[in-house]
Amino acid sequence: MNSIRNFRDLGHIKGAFGTLKPNKLLRGGPLYNVSEIDALSLCDDIDLKTVVDFRNQHEKLNEPNIIYDGVQYHNLLIMEDYESSSDPKRMLKEAESTQSSDFMYDIYENFILGELASQSYREFLELIASQDSGSVYFHCTAGKDRTGFAAALLLKILGVCDEDIYRDFLETNENIEKHKESLLASIMKFHPFDTNDESLVLDVLGVKEDYLKKSMDTIDKVYGNFDNYLKDGLKISPGTIKSLRKNLLY
């Protein structure tokens, strides 16, 4: 999928309860300017049934998804438009003013503490649990923060070890490099910038292990453990967890 930013299939990752089926869980960036060959692969080879878009209105207008016949679309907002979000355009603007990537840790903490984030991630999990055929594609603008946490959440539920969860999370850094120019071009449409701090730009466009660790540490601090977070934070039922494992693993 060369035309889709940060695209990957989570299939074949092994966990304690089984191995993820291929062509079930797909993650990445927007379905914007998708090539004809990639579109055919999505609809015919991968059997795309559902798209979950975590972006806000501003982002969706900037890079609108292509709408495919027979595919259900769901917009699950993780943060309100006016909040500090993981929209790379806004992140870069904030990074320029602070000359620090510290605000990224606030974003990953908010994935756990934010009421809207908890509601949307719950709906996301329930949506996947209810789908027993075809594939689900979930994405944001860069496919790394809101999408990265969503992937980690799913993999954790499916019994994947932390090492493999972080490996998938960090794969973004290799993938984004391939689409760095297009992502920067997207950012420049709304927030032109002039910076020589390449490391700061990479902090915003890429991910660090410590970002995801901030989410996981917040889970442990607030809820004690991951199971309590699912039960008390996201209010996910045992039946939903059972369906996720049944539908996604073999």
QUIKA-V350310 format. One record per backbone hydrogen bond with DSSP energy under -0.5 kcal/mol. CO is the residue of the C=O (numbers start at 1). NH is the residue of the N-H. E is the energy in kcal/mol with one decimal. If there is no record, write none. Layout:
co = [CO & CO]
nh = [NH & NH]
e = [E & E]
This chain:
co = [1 & 3 & 4 & 5 & 8 & 10 & 13 & 15 & 18 & 19 & 20 & 21 & 24 & 24 & 25 & 26 & 27 & 28 & 30 & 31 & 35 & 36 & 37 & 38 & 39 & 40 & 40 & 41 & 42 & 47 & 49 & 50 & 51 & 51 & 52 & 52 & 53 & 54 & 56 & 57 & 58 & 59 & 66 & 68 & 72 & 74 & 74 & 75 & 80 & 83 & 86 & 87 & 87 & 88 & 89 & 90 & 91 & 92 & 93 & 94 & 95 & 95 & 101 & 102 & 102 & 103 & 104 & 105 & 106 & 107 & 109 & 109 & 110 & 114 & 115 & 116 & 117 & 118 & 119 & 120 & 121 & 122 & 123 & 124 & 125 & 126 & 128 & 130 & 135 & 135 & 136 & 136 & 137 & 138 & 139 & 141 & 145 & 146 & 147 & 148 & 149 & 150 & 151 & 152 & 153 & 154 & 155 & 156 & 158 & 159 & 161 & 162 & 163 & 164 & 165 & 166 & 167 & 168 & 169 & 170 & 170 & 171 & 171 & 172 & 173 & 174 & 175 & 175 & 176 & 177 & 179 & 180 & 181 & 182 & 183 & 184 & 185 & 186 & 187 & 187 & 196 & 197 & 198 & 199 & 200 & 201 & 202 & 208 & 208 & 209 & 210 & 211 & 212 & 213 & 214 & 215 & 216 & 217 & 218 & 219 & 219 & 220 & 225 & 226 & 227 & 228 & 228 & 229 & 229 & 230 & 237 & 238 & 239 & 240 & 241 & 242 & 243 & 244 & 245 & 248]
nh = [4 & 5 & 7 & 29 & 27 & 13 & 20 & 18 & 15 & 250 & 12 & 24 & 26 & 136 & 10 & 138 & 8 & 140 & 32 & 66 & 39 & 40 & 41 & 42 & 43 & 44 & 45 & 46 & 48 & 135 & 72 & 137 & 53 & 74 & 54 & 139 & 76 & 78 & 60 & 61 & 62 & 63 & 68 & 71 & 51 & 53 & 76 & 77 & 83 & 85 & 88 & 90 & 91 & 92 & 93 & 94 & 95 & 96 & 97 & 98 & 99 & 100 & 104 & 105 & 106 & 107 & 108 & 109 & 110 & 111 & 112 & 113 & 114 & 118 & 119 & 120 & 121 & 122 & 123 & 124 & 125 & 126 & 127 & 128 & 129 & 130 & 131 & 132 & 49 & 50 & 26 & 138 & 52 & 28 & 54 & 30 & 149 & 150 & 151 & 152 & 153 & 154 & 155 & 156 & 157 & 158 & 160 & 159 & 17 & 16 & 165 & 166 & 167 & 168 & 169 & 170 & 171 & 171 & 172 & 173 & 174 & 174 & 175 & 176 & 177 & 178 & 178 & 179 & 179 & 180 & 183 & 184 & 185 & 186 & 187 & 188 & 189 & 189 & 190 & 191 & 198 & 201 & 202 & 203 & 204 & 205 & 206 & 211 & 212 & 213 & 214 & 215 & 216 & 217 & 218 & 219 & 220 & 221 & 222 & 223 & 224 & 224 & 229 & 230 & 231 & 232 & 233 & 233 & 234 & 236 & 241 & 242 & 243 & 244 & 245 & 246 & 247 & 248 & 249 & 21]
e = [-1.3 & -0.6 & -1.3 & -2.4 & -2.4 & -1.2 & -2.6 & -0.9 & -2.5 & -2.1 & -2.9 & -0.6 & -0.5 & -2.8 & -2.7 & -2.6 & -2.0 & -1.2 & -1.5 & -2.8 & -2.5 & -2.2 & -1.7 & -2.4 & -2.2 & -2.7 & -0.8 & -2.9 & -2.1 & -2.1 & -2.8 & -2.9 & -0.5 & -2.5 & -0.6 & -2.4 & -1.7 & -0.9 & -2.3 & -2.2 & -1.4 & -2.2 & -0.6 & -1.6 & -2.9 & -3.2 & -0.7 & -0.7 & -1.4 & -0.6 & -0.6 & -0.6 & -2.7 & -2.5 & -1.5 & -2.5 & -2.8 & -2.2 & -1.4 & -2.0 & -2.6 & -0.5 & -1.7 & -1.4 & -0.8 & -1.5 & -1.8 & -1.8 & -2.2 & -1.1 & -1.3 & -2.1 & -2.7 & -2.3 & -2.2 & -2.6 & -2.7 & -2.0 & -2.3 & -2.3 & -2.2 & -2.5 & -2.4 & -2.0 & -2.3 & -1.3 & -1.2 & -0.7 & -2.4 & -1.8 & -2.8 & -0.5 & -2.9 & -1.2 & -2.8 & -0.6 & -2.9 & -1.7 & -2.4 & -2.1 & -2.7 & -2.2 & -2.8 & -2.4 & -1.9 & -2.0 & -2.6 & -1.4 & -0.9 & -2.5 & -2.0 & -2.7 & -1.6 & -2.1 & -2.2 & -2.6 & -0.9 & -0.6 & -1.0 & -1.5 & -0.5 & -0.8 & -2.1 & -3.4 & -0.8 & -0.7 & -0.8 & -0.7 & -0.9 & -0.8 & -2.3 & -2.6 & -2.3 & -1.9 & -2.1 & -2.4 & -0.9 & -0.6 & -1.3 & -2.7 & -1.7 & -1.8 & -2.3 & -1.8 & -1.5 & -2.6 & -2.6 & -1.3 & -1.0 & -2.1 & -1.6 & -1.1 & -2.2 & -2.9 & -1.9 & -2.1 & -2.1 & -2.4 & -2.6 & -2.9 & -0.7 & -1.1 & -1.6 & -2.2 & -2.1 & -3.6 & -0.8 & -1.2 & -2.6 & -3.3 & -1.8 & -2.4 & -2.2 & -2.3 & -2.0 & -2.1 & -2.9 & -2.0 & -1.4 & -3.0]
